């Protein structure tokens, strides 16, 4: 009996280690390409308007493909297999960028967008099946954020020597490594059984008031980041903050995210619960954007950049906890892809459009609108305990 227990503990440790490596390769792949993709496309003959069109079209494809592939993974009870296949296909299509030029890149980019759309939600599904402990998931997801930072820095250095083609090459290799790791996890990560309600995944989620409510809260908090993501560096540079310091401020935000994933977030969730954690994330966002609307004083920026750990990482941990509590495991990949699409992706896309209009007409005062949007999520989150 003792030997059996020791073997089980060893299997759990091995599975957690492989999950950590999987997240490191997945988010490392994102870090190797996403910051440098526009510049790579420019070297392959695309002009600014063509790059904008390609990136916008790719976003639309992701919004459509993510939930559909997540639903198929649930329907067939094969989340790890879909994740491994998606990573392998993403590797091939990312490497195909190296052979593309001009208009050919649009077809490659759209196919690559469809393949990569469900990767993060499917990886979350595997991680949540492997462990329901928020601290364990936090360590796994924190490793992904840390890998994103590391590969972004490393890829920037390599690109400086070998050119922008190094980005797709590194990304493709990391996706392939992720596929191999996922195959090693496939035996114990998610029960290989189809969903009993194979045709009702989206309808069941849409009918769940609790699910709808926390996805709306997430959309408001994450959407409010849009103006910062698009214009923060421009605002900072206009006030005399150079690229090096701006990069450090951005890195500080990601480091705060890692800290919350690894340590603070699971403790807060255990103490105050996911609904209050969502409300705290919304309040932190309102404070962050209100300060940004008033000043670009460097010490103030240092303080509010640290709030990113609450406005993103804590929110994400809270939403995943709510998905575990609300959604049966057979619909979890569907739920995570819907959450990722509408709570994160679509909200950001729509708020980016509003942010451009606001910045064009009122400048940094537009951050007051972002503060109000984030604050509006507080009553949404606080109403969650009333819905059962």
Secondary structure as the mmCIF struct_conf table of DSSP 4:
data_model
#
loop_
_struct_conf.conf_type_id
_struct_conf.id
_struct_conf.beg_label_comp_id
_struct_conf.beg_label_asym_id
_struct_conf.beg_label_seq_id
_struct_conf.end_label_comp_id
_struct_conf.end_label_asym_id
_struct_conf.end_label_seq_id
HELX_RH_AL_P HELX_RH_AL_P1 UNK A 2 UNK A 33
TURN_TY1_P TURN_TY1_P1 UNK A 34 UNK A 36
HELX_RH_AL_P HELX_RH_AL_P2 UNK A 37 UNK A 43
TURN_TY1_P TURN_TY1_P2 UNK A 44 UNK A 45
HELX_RH_AL_P HELX_RH_AL_P3 UNK A 48 UNK A 75
TURN_TY1_P TURN_TY1_P3 UNK A 76 UNK A 77
HELX_RH_AL_P HELX_RH_AL_P4 UNK A 79 UNK A 96
HELX_RH_3T_P HELX_RH_3T_P1 UNK A 97 UNK A 99
TURN_TY1_P TURN_TY1_P4 UNK A 102 UNK A 103
HELX_RH_AL_P HELX_RH_AL_P5 UNK A 104 UNK A 116
TURN_TY1_P TURN_TY1_P5 UNK A 117 UNK A 118
HELX_RH_AL_P HELX_RH_AL_P6 UNK A 119 UNK A 130
HELX_RH_AL_P HELX_RH_AL_P7 UNK A 134 UNK A 162
TURN_TY1_P TURN_TY1_P6 UNK A 164 UNK A 164
HELX_RH_AL_P HELX_RH_AL_P8 UNK A 165 UNK A 185
TURN_TY1_P TURN_TY1_P7 UNK A 186 UNK A 188
BEND BEND1 UNK A 189 UNK A 190
TURN_TY1_P TURN_TY1_P8 UNK A 196 UNK A 199
HELX_RH_AL_P HELX_RH_AL_P9 UNK A 201 UNK A 207
HELX_RH_AL_P HELX_RH_AL_P10 UNK A 209 UNK A 223
TURN_TY1_P TURN_TY1_P9 UNK A 224 UNK A 225
HELX_RH_AL_P HELX_RH_AL_P11 UNK A 226 UNK A 238
TURN_TY1_P TURN_TY1_P10 UNK A 239 UNK A 240
HELX_RH_AL_P HELX_RH_AL_P12 UNK A 243 UNK A 259
HELX_RH_PI_P HELX_RH_PI_P1 UNK A 260 UNK A 264
HELX_RH_AL_P HELX_RH_AL_P13 UNK A 265 UNK A 294
HELX_RH_AL_P HELX_RH_AL_P14 UNK A 298 UNK A 305
TURN_TY1_P TURN_TY1_P11 UNK A 306 UNK A 307
HELX_RH_AL_P HELX_RH_AL_P15 UNK A 308 UNK A 308
HELX_RH_PI_P HELX_RH_PI_P2 UNK A 309 UNK A 314
HELX_RH_AL_P HELX_RH_AL_P16 UNK A 315 UNK A 326
BEND BEND2 UNK A 327 UNK A 327
HELX_RH_3T_P HELX_RH_3T_P2 UNK A 329 UNK A 331
HELX_RH_AL_P HELX_RH_AL_P17 UNK A 332 UNK A 338
HELX_RH_PI_P HELX_RH_PI_P3 UNK A 339 UNK A 346
HELX_RH_AL_P HELX_RH_AL_P18 UNK A 347 UNK A 362
HELX_RH_3T_P HELX_RH_3T_P3 UNK A 363 UNK A 365
HELX_RH_AL_P HELX_RH_AL_P19 UNK A 366 UNK A 375
TURN_TY1_P TURN_TY1_P12 UNK A 376 UNK A 376
HELX_RH_AL_P HELX_RH_AL_P20 UNK A 377 UNK A 382
TURN_TY1_P TURN_TY1_P13 UNK A 383 UNK A 383
HELX_RH_3T_P HELX_RH_3T_P4 UNK A 384 UNK A 386
#
